[in-house]
Amino acid sequence: MKKLIKLLFAFSLGLAMAGCAKYDDTELRGKVDSLTSEVNTLKANQQAMQAVIDVWKAGGYVASIDNSVPGQHTVTFYGDNGKTVVLYDGKQGEDGKPGADGDAFFKDVTSDENGVTFEKQDGTKIFIPFAKAFKLVIENPEAELEAGAKVEFAYKVENANSTTSVDVFAGGNYAAVVDAEASKIVVTAPTPAVNGSVLAWAQNEEGLFSMRKLSFFVKAETTVVTEEEEYQAISGDAGNFVIGLVSNVDVEIEKPTVDWITVVPDTKVAVTHKLTLALAENTTGEPREATINILRSDNKKQVQSIKIVQLVKSAEKVLTVERVWGKYPVALGKAWTSEYATEHAFIAGNDRTMAADDEYVYFAAASSSTKGILAISLKDPSVCKEVNITGVAGGLFSTACVRTIYNPSTSKYILLAGSLAFDGDYTFNVYAWKDGIDAAPTRIISWGTNERRVGDFFTVSGDWNKGEIWARTNIAGKNPVSFKWDITNGEVGTVMGGQMGYTGAAGMGSVYKYNVAAKQALVVTPSIGRFFNYKDNEGYLNVDSAGVDWTGIDNSVMARKFGITPFEFGGKKYIAYVKKGFYNNEGNAARARLKIIEDQGSAETFLASMEADKVVYEFPIQNKNNATTAEEFNEVYFVDSPSIAGQEMANCAVIPGTDCVYVVGHLFNVGVSVFKMYLK
């Protein structure tokens, strides 16, 4: 700046001296004009720089910045400071080429997603942020009102601060107030009613402002609101189709112009109409459509029309169950687990129990010398991994039994594993993999059984928010006692015990519930099955020593049915389980079959459903030659071998889904099969 002033002074002096004689001063005057323009530009630049400082001091915002011209920055500010200024880099010399210092007040101007940084020649930096949208948001700004009626509008202000306020102005005799605490605007229609509007706005002390208009229409003459303006994917089957609508006058359907639609008399309740159409079956092979006109009943004036599209009648879907995969002994005396024993030695011949979720089928290795849990993919048996059992200990078998329980809070399953309390270590432990099977589990039960064998089996009922864990004594000579632990929001309560058992009930069995709310339970053993009524009575399962049987008789037909699981699919109810023995040789321990039966749908009919035995699907667990029918299996099953069979351990798991259900059947040492149930 000083350099320019000196040059300007020198040129002025030259002009004065030249005035004393005749002299062509055209070139000199041109230079003076150029210097004057440059001074004016510097003044403008100085004003622009001062504007930046003013906005920064006021806590203002940048609306935009344009860096398209090299060495030049066009900055537009936001709100009351909404002016545009042009700044020049101090890196540019007077001829536009890079110079050492330049004449700009700012050395550099840079921007990022958050704002603009102005760097002075002395290195000091000023940062002004970009403005964020300040907006009053009201989702549905229109409403229909009757005289004197009130309507509430929820609102929010985007990028509000502590100085933000919302206010309203009502016209047309409407009344409106702002409930700032509830973030809503309450509007009252006048009497008599008229159409009107209310202005609502938000503002803050920084000068930001946003307005919305609320519009109101009084119900007058004809107002018809249908549920849909266009109905798609109507079934191709014959049947009635209902159009739901709201109207303040009587309406009717104009006679359709197509012969496959017939109008059924209207059913009206107050202002709600149910206009019904009878649709014929669509056997044309293609979808078809029609427009339905809705008329006022008094003057036949059309007030609404809708379009419906009827699909082609489709073939009925058939309930189908298919075996996804199965694993069986590869030779006599060699368990099915031998296929996995090379990589996972602990599993060989130790697969006492099984559980499943929507990813894996789990097998607990149970022996006094080893422990572990193998997870095999539900859909691909070639994929498997070991569960992290860090910290799992105790019992004769540390991993005697596995189960899964659904957690509604995460929409995932939790794996559970329990120990066998017996023979030197009578502590029953249960562990939960709350964070997935790759993480270490948490012990949720540690209970001394008073020298009773507990843990060959345990079962679960309900889910992780409200559920139960059940176990029972499985050895002769001890009281036939059952035990229960309640689960509430992922927390396990104290043990409840009771004489829910009877003479002859020893052996590898367990307790099954229809659902967590039922106060009935089924005790299953290899020799007998019996239904009990019970109730929780101050921490004790209150039944007498013989049990309170539903029918008054022992239900031996329930014996040897393991993994009993009620479930629902396609609007119908079923029960799945594994039955030991097979067809004409019920006592053959090497034979077992998965059964899916129809269910009558309640805890009270649980026994009746089991006794009725209406089979939906039945197939063997063991299947040497991948037979496709039960009859074929009966010809090719493996010959009995004590090393393969002879254990009273069978399991069933059901994984429900929207489009299909997976059911897994398992028999200790003999095999495992995964089945898929779906509508085809």
Backbone hydrogen bonds, N-H to C=O, Kabsch-Sander energy under -0.5 kcal/mol:
donor,donor_aa,acceptor,acceptor_aa,energy
5,I,1,M,-2.1
6,K,2,K,-2.4
7,L,3,K,-2.2
8,L,4,L,-2.6
9,F,5,I,-2.5
10,A,6,K,-2.3
11,F,7,L,-2.4
12,S,8,L,-2.0
13,L,9,F,-2.4
14,G,10,A,-2.1
15,L,11,F,-1.9
16,A,12,S,-2.0
17,M,13,L,-2.2
18,A,14,G,-2.2
19,G,15,L,-1.1
20,C,17,M,-1.4
21,A,18,A,-1.5
25,D,23,Y,-1.0
29,R,25,D,-3.0
30,G,26,T,-2.0
31,K,27,E,-1.9
32,V,28,L,-2.1
33,D,29,R,-2.8
34,S,30,G,-2.2
35,L,31,K,-2.6
36,T,32,V,-2.8
37,S,33,D,-2.3
38,E,34,S,-2.2
39,V,35,L,-2.5
40,N,36,T,-2.4
41,T,37,S,-2.3
42,L,38,E,-2.6
43,K,39,V,-2.5
44,A,40,N,-2.5
45,N,41,T,-2.7
46,Q,42,L,-2.7
47,Q,43,K,-2.4
48,A,44,A,-2.4
49,M,45,N,-2.6
50,Q,46,Q,-2.0
51,A,47,Q,-2.1
52,V,48,A,-1.9
53,I,49,M,-1.9
54,D,50,Q,-2.5
55,V,51,A,-2.5
56,W,52,V,-2.5
57,K,53,I,-2.6
58,A,54,D,-1.8
59,G,56,W,-1.2
60,G,55,V,-2.8
62,V,129,P,-2.5
63,A,76,T,-2.7
64,S,76,T,-1.8
66,D,74,T,-2.5
67,N,65,I,-0.5
72,Q,69,V,-2.2
73,H,87,L,-2.9
74,T,66,D,-2.5
75,V,73,H,-0.7
75,V,85,V,-2.8
76,T,64,S,-2.6
77,F,83,K,-2.7
78,Y,61,Y,-2.4
80,D,206,E,-0.5
81,N,78,Y,-1.0
82,G,79,G,-1.7
83,K,81,N,-3.1
85,V,75,V,-2.8
87,L,73,H,-2.7
89,D,71,G,-2.3
90,G,106,F,-0.8
92,Q,89,D,-1.1
93,G,97,K,-3.8
96,G,93,G,-1.7
99,G,91,K,-2.4
107,K,119,E,-2.9
108,D,119,E,-1.5
110,T,117,T,-2.4
112,D,115,G,-2.4
116,V,128,I,-2.5
117,T,110,T,-3.3
118,F,116,V,-0.5
118,F,126,I,-3.2
119,E,108,D,-3.1
119,E,117,T,-0.6
120,K,118,F,-0.5
120,K,124,T,-3.5
121,Q,105,F,-1.3
123,G,120,K,-1.7
126,I,118,F,-2.7
128,I,116,V,-2.6
130,F,114,N,-2.3
131,A,62,V,-2.3
135,K,133,A,-0.6
135,K,158,E,-1.1
137,V,135,K,-0.6
137,V,156,K,-3.3
138,I,136,L,-0.5
143,A,215,S,-1.5
145,L,217,F,-1.8
148,G,190,P,-0.8
149,A,146,E,-2.3
151,V,187,V,-2.3
153,F,185,I,-2.6
154,A,152,E,-0.5
155,Y,183,S,-2.2
156,K,137,V,-1.7
158,E,135,K,-2.9
158,E,156,K,-0.6
160,A,157,V,-1.0
164,T,161,N,-1.8
165,S,203,Q,-2.3
167,D,201,W,-2.4
169,F,199,L,-2.6
171,G,197,S,-1.9
174,Y,171,G,-1.4
175,A,188,T,-2.0
177,V,186,V,-2.1
179,D,177,V,-0.5
179,D,184,K,-3.1
180,A,178,V,-0.9
183,S,179,D,-0.8
184,K,179,D,-1.8
185,I,153,F,-2.6
186,V,177,V,-2.5
187,V,151,V,-2.7
187,V,185,I,-0.5
188,T,175,A,-2.9
189,A,149,A,-2.9
196,G,216,F,-1.6
198,V,214,L,-2.4
199,L,169,F,-2.9
200,A,212,R,-2.8
201,W,167,D,-2.4
202,A,210,S,-2.9
203,Q,165,S,-2.0
204,N,208,L,-1.5
207,G,204,N,-1.8
210,S,202,A,-2.4
212,R,200,A,-3.2
214,L,198,V,-3.3
215,S,141,P,-2.5
215,S,213,K,-0.5
216,F,196,G,-2.7
217,F,143,A,-2.1
219,K,145,L,-1.7
220,A,218,V,-0.5
223,T,221,E,-0.6
225,V,246,V,-2.6
226,T,224,V,-0.5
227,E,244,G,-2.2
231,Y,307,K,-3.3
232,Q,230,E,-0.6
234,I,309,V,-2.1
239,G,279,L,-2.1
241,F,277,L,-3.4
243,I,275,L,-3.4
244,G,242,V,-0.6
245,L,273,H,-1.7
246,V,225,V,-2.3
247,S,271,V,-2.4
248,N,223,T,-1.0
252,E,295,L,-2.3
254,E,293,N,-2.8
261,I,258,V,-0.8
262,T,278,A,-2.0
264,V,276,T,-3.0
267,T,274,K,-1.6
268,K,266,D,-0.5
269,V,272,T,-2.9
272,T,269,V,-2.7
273,H,245,L,-2.7
273,H,271,V,-0.6
274,K,267,T,-2.1
275,L,243,I,-2.3
276,T,264,V,-0.7
276,T,274,K,-0.6
277,L,241,F,-3.2
278,A,262,T,-3.5
279,L,239,G,-2.8
279,L,277,L,-0.7
280,A,260,W,-2.3
282,N,236,G,-2.7
283,T,281,E,-1.0
288,R,310,Q,-2.2
290,A,308,I,-1.9
292,I,290,A,-0.5
292,I,306,I,-3.2
293,N,291,T,-0.5
294,I,304,Q,-3.5
295,L,252,E,-3.0
296,R,301,K,-2.5
297,S,250,D,-2.6
300,K,296,R,-1.5
303,V,294,I,-2.8
304,Q,294,I,-1.4
306,I,292,I,-2.4
307,K,229,E,-1.5
308,I,290,A,-2.5
309,V,231,Y,-1.7
310,Q,288,R,-3.1
311,L,234,I,-3.0
313,K,282,N,-2.4
320,T,678,Y,-3.6
322,E,676,K,-2.6
324,V,322,E,-0.5
324,V,674,V,-3.1
325,W,674,V,-1.1
327,K,672,V,-2.8
331,A,334,K,-0.7
334,K,331,A,-2.1
335,A,333,G,-0.5
336,W,669,N,-1.0
338,S,335,A,-1.7
339,E,336,W,-1.3
340,Y,337,T,-1.7
341,A,337,T,-0.9
342,T,338,S,-0.6
344,H,340,Y,-2.1
347,I,344,H,-1.8
348,A,345,A,-1.3
350,N,347,I,-2.1
352,R,350,N,-2.2
352,R,364,A,-0.9
353,T,364,A,-0.6
355,A,362,Y,-1.9
357,D,360,Y,-2.3
361,V,376,I,-3.1
362,Y,355,A,-3.5
363,F,374,L,-2.2
364,A,353,T,-1.6
365,A,372,G,-3.0
366,A,350,N,-1.8
366,A,364,A,-0.6
367,S,365,A,-0.6
367,S,370,T,-1.0
372,G,365,A,-0.6
374,L,363,F,-2.3
375,A,385,K,-3.2
376,I,361,V,-2.9
376,I,374,L,-0.6
377,S,380,D,-0.5
377,S,383,V,-3.0
378,L,359,E,-2.6
383,V,380,D,-2.1
384,C,382,S,-0.5
385,K,375,A,-2.2
387,V,373,I,-2.5
388,N,437,I,-2.7
389,I,387,V,-0.6
392,V,389,I,-2.4
396,L,420,L,-2.8
397,F,420,L,-0.7
400,A,397,F,-0.6
400,A,418,G,-1.4
401,C,418,G,-1.8
403,R,416,L,-2.4
405,I,414,I,-2.0
407,N,412,K,-3.0
410,T,407,N,-1.2
411,S,407,N,-1.6
412,K,407,N,-1.2
414,I,405,I,-2.8
415,L,433,W,-0.6
416,L,403,R,-3.4
417,A,431,Y,-1.9
418,G,401,C,-2.8
419,S,429,N,-2.3
420,L,397,F,-2.6
421,A,419,S,-0.7
421,A,454,V,-3.1
422,F,420,L,-0.8
422,F,425,D,-1.8
425,D,422,F,-1.0
428,F,426,Y,-0.6
428,F,447,W,-3.2
429,N,427,T,-0.7
430,V,445,I,-2.0
431,Y,417,A,-3.2
432,A,442,T,-2.9
433,W,415,L,-2.6
434,K,432,A,-1.3
436,G,433,W,-1.2
439,A,436,G,-1.2
442,T,432,A,-2.8
444,I,430,V,-2.8
444,I,442,T,-0.5
445,I,430,V,-1.6
447,W,428,F,-2.0
449,T,426,Y,-2.8
454,V,421,A,-1.4
454,V,452,R,-0.7
455,G,457,F,-0.5
455,G,472,R,-0.6
459,T,470,W,-2.2
461,S,468,E,-2.1
463,D,466,K,-2.0
464,W,406,Y,-2.9
467,G,487,I,-2.2
468,E,461,S,-2.5
469,I,485,W,-2.2
470,W,459,T,-2.9
471,A,483,F,-2.0
473,T,481,V,-2.2
474,N,453,R,-1.6
478,K,475,I,-1.1
481,V,479,N,-2.3
482,S,498,G,-2.1
483,F,471,A,-3.4
484,K,496,M,-2.7
485,W,469,I,-2.2
487,I,467,G,-3.0
488,T,491,E,-2.8
489,N,465,N,-3.3
490,G,464,W,-2.4
491,E,488,T,-1.6
493,G,486,D,-3.1
496,M,484,K,-2.2
497,G,539,G,-0.9
498,G,482,S,-1.4
500,M,498,G,-2.3
501,G,499,Q,-1.4
505,A,502,Y,-1.9
509,G,507,G,-1.5
510,S,524,V,-1.5
512,Y,522,L,-2.6
518,A,515,N,-1.0
521,A,532,F,-2.3
522,L,512,Y,-2.7
523,V,521,A,-0.5
523,V,530,R,-2.9
524,V,510,S,-2.8
524,V,522,L,-0.6
525,T,528,I,-2.1
529,G,555,N,-0.6
530,R,523,V,-2.4
532,F,521,A,-3.1
533,N,548,V,-1.4
534,Y,519,K,-2.0
537,N,540,Y,-3.0
541,L,497,G,-2.3
542,N,535,K,-2.7
542,N,540,Y,-1.0
543,V,541,L,-1.3
547,G,544,D,-1.1
549,D,547,G,-0.9
555,N,529,G,-1.0
556,S,554,D,-1.2
558,M,555,N,-2.4
559,A,556,S,-1.7
560,R,525,T,-2.1
561,K,558,M,-1.0
562,F,560,R,-0.6
562,F,578,V,-2.7
565,T,576,A,-2.7
567,F,574,Y,-2.7
569,F,572,K,-2.6
572,K,569,F,-1.7
574,Y,567,F,-3.2
575,I,597,I,-2.1
576,A,565,T,-2.2
577,Y,595,K,-2.0
578,V,562,F,-2.6
579,K,593,R,-2.5
580,K,560,R,-2.4
580,K,578,V,-0.5
581,G,588,N,-0.6
581,G,591,R,-3.2
582,F,585,N,-1.5
585,N,582,F,-2.4
588,N,585,N,-1.8
589,A,587,G,-0.8
591,R,588,N,-1.5
593,R,579,K,-1.9
594,L,619,F,-2.9
595,K,577,Y,-2.8
596,I,617,Y,-2.7
597,I,575,I,-2.8
598,E,614,K,-2.4
599,D,573,K,-2.0
606,F,603,A,-1.0
609,S,605,T,-2.6
610,M,606,F,-2.0
611,E,607,L,-2.5
612,A,608,A,-2.4
613,D,609,S,-1.6
615,V,613,D,-1.2
616,V,596,I,-3.6
617,Y,596,I,-1.8
619,F,594,L,-1.9
621,I,592,A,-2.5
622,Q,592,A,-0.6
626,N,623,N,-1.3
633,F,629,T,-2.2
634,N,630,A,-1.9
635,E,631,E,-0.5
635,E,632,E,-1.3
636,V,632,E,-0.9
636,V,633,F,-0.9
637,Y,633,F,-1.3
644,I,641,S,-1.9
645,A,641,S,-3.0
649,M,647,Q,-1.3
651,N,666,H,-2.4
653,A,664,V,-2.2
655,I,662,Y,-3.3
661,V,677,M,-2.3
662,Y,655,I,-2.2
663,V,675,F,-2.5
664,V,653,A,-2.9
665,G,673,S,-2.5
666,H,651,N,-2.3
667,L,671,G,-2.5
668,F,649,M,-2.4
670,V,667,L,-1.4
671,G,667,L,-2.0
672,V,327,K,-1.9
673,S,665,G,-2.4
674,V,325,W,-3.0
675,F,663,V,-3.1
676,K,322,E,-3.4
677,M,661,V,-3.3
678,Y,320,T,-2.9
679,L,659,D,-0.6
680,K,318,V,-2.9
680,K,678,Y,-0.5
